[in-house]
């Protein structure tokens, strides 16, 4: 099921998410819905708070290979356990900030530990776009948006733009982000 994506500013996007205790069928359904929503948007990552659920769950698929094969990953209670000293800069966007992009500097590689939907603990080292995406999504779980890395004036300008976008959307002038 495709779920509506919250648009900034929305107070739910700034909340620190609660850890997931048990892996349940409801949680698996949420992950499936989030993947469907992410692919439909289209995007490469989505965090539970972006669909109004304040739980530590993210999904991502940064596979941009020409064969089009998907590599969906769902992470429950993800945490970065190692960061490289090397950094990289990517132009980031966010499904909760439609048509907004900005360069963000982050560690170039990270090692992440999480629980899979099967209940097993997993750990993987990510680089490139995957590293950027997983850090971006984990930030959502801590109530942080990519624009929080920007200068205050730029952040305020983007927030005003999003407020205007939401008003236009509410009045029916904008169909979909």
N, C-alpha and C positions, 0 to 999 in steps of 0.2 A: 504494500500500500504506500502510495506517495503521500508524504506528510508535508504540511506547510512549514516553510523555513522562516524563523524569526529574523526580522530585519533590525539592525542597529538604528537608533538606540532602543533597546529593550532591556529592562532591569534583569531579566532572566539570563541574559548573555554575560552579565558581570558577576554572577554567583559562583562561588567555589562549589564544585559538585561533590556529592556524597559518594563514598566508595560503594561498589557493588558487593553485596555479601554472597549471595548464592546465584549460580548460573541457572536460570529457569527458562521454561519455554517462552514466557512473556519477554524475557530479555533477548532470547534468540529471534523472536518475531520483531522486536524493536530493531535489532541489528539488520535483519532482512529489509525492514521498511527503510532504515537509514541508507542502506546500499541502493535500494531502488530509487530513493529520493535523490541521492548523490548522483547516480548515473543519469537520472532524468533532468537534472538542473542545467547543464551537466557540470560536474565538479570532480575533484580527485580526492576529497576528504570531507568528512562531516562528523561533528561531535554532537552527542546527545542533547546538550543544552540548546543547540541550534534548532532542534525540533521540540523544544519546551520541556525536555526531560533532564532534570538536574542530577544525573548519575554519571559515573566515570566510565563512559563507553565511547569509543571512536571507531570509525570505519575509514578505510582509505584504499585507493587503487591508483597508483601512479604509473602503471605499465603503459608506456607510450610506444611500445614496439609496433612495427609496421604490420605484424600478423594480426593485430587487434585482440590478441588473447588477453583476457582479464585476469588480474591477480588480486581479488578482493581480500582484504584483511580486516578482521574485527578484533579490537583490543579492549579487554575489560581491565580496568584499573591499571592503565599503562603508566610506566614511570621511566624517565631517562636515568640510567645508572652510570653512564659515562658520556662525556662530551670531548670532542677533539679541541685542541688549542687553535687549529686552523679554522678560519671562518670563510663563509661564502655569502654572497649577496644574491638574492633572487627577487624578482618583481612578484610580490604576492598579491593575491586577491582573496576574496572570501564570499561564500554564498550568502552570508548575512550582511554583506556590504556590496550589493550589486554594482558593477561597473566602476569599482574603485580599486586602484592598483598602486602599490608603492614598493620601493626597494627596501628590503629588510635584511639586516646582517644577522646571521646565526652561526653556531658551530657547523662546520662542513660535514662532520660525521657524528653520529650518536649511537649508543647502544641502548636499546629499550627492552624492558622486561614487562610482560603482561600475562594475563590469564586468557586463554582462548575460550571459545564458546563450548568446547568439549571439557572445560574445567582444568586443562593442563597448563602448567606454567611454561611460557615460551620466552625466548630472548633472541634478539637479532640486532646486528649492526647495520645501520642504514647510512647511505651517502647520497649526495646529489639531491635531486628533487624529492626522493623518499625521505631523506633526513629533514629537509625543510618542511615537508607536509606533516610528518609525524610530530615535529616540534610545534607547528602551528596548531594542530588539533589538540595536543596535550595542553597548550596554552588555554584553549577554550574551556577545558575542565577546571582551570584555575581562575576563570573569570577574566581572562586576558585576551584582547583582540590584537591583530597585527598592527592596527593603527596606534596602539599603546606604545609602540617602539618609535613613533614619529614625534616630531616637535609639537608642542602644545598648539601652536597656531594652525598647523596643518591638520591636526586631529580635530580641532574645533570646526574648521572649514568642511571637513568630511562629514562630521556629525550634522552640521546644518544642511548639507546636501542630502543626507539620508533622511532627515526630518521632512524636508520638502518632498523627497521621493515617496515617503510613507503617506503624506497628505494626498499626493496625486494618486497613489494606489488606492487609498480609501475612497476617493471621490470617483473611482472608476476610470481615471484618465490613463492609468498604467495597468496593463494586463498582468504581466509576469516579469519578475526581475531578470 
